[in-house]
Amino acid sequence: MKFPLLFSFILISFAAKSQTISLDSAQYFAGKTVSVCGKVQGIYKSKKETIFINFGKPYPNNTFTAVIFPTSLKDFYYNPKDSLNNLDICITGEVKMYNGKAEIIVSKPNQITANKK
């Protein structure tokens, strides 16, 4: 009787791991939870305190963006705007499309990790 329970746990654990994709292919994974890795090419903080982390090329030619809304910043133990520029990192979450470009909304610090090439 323990076998189905163990199998379910393994299946759920496997499904929870996300696939790592390239910056250029993120647009093809809209609605999917993945990890997107690359070098940060610029970070912008809007007047409304939203942080935009751009990858691929500097804005407005960026390929992919990670977005952190002000309501999520309270959960960060560091300042993403000052700490992440020019770093090689991975962003994990659901890919969404906004104005024709792929993005992931970052609501928790553990969605951002160092890229282990």
Secondary structure, DSSP 8 states (H G I E B T S, - for coil): -HHHHHHHHHHHHHHHS-EEE-GGGGGGGBTSEEEEEEEEEEEEE-TT--EEEEESSSTTS-SEEEEE-HHHHTT-SS-HHHH-TT-EEEEEEEEEEETTEEEEE--SGGGEEE---
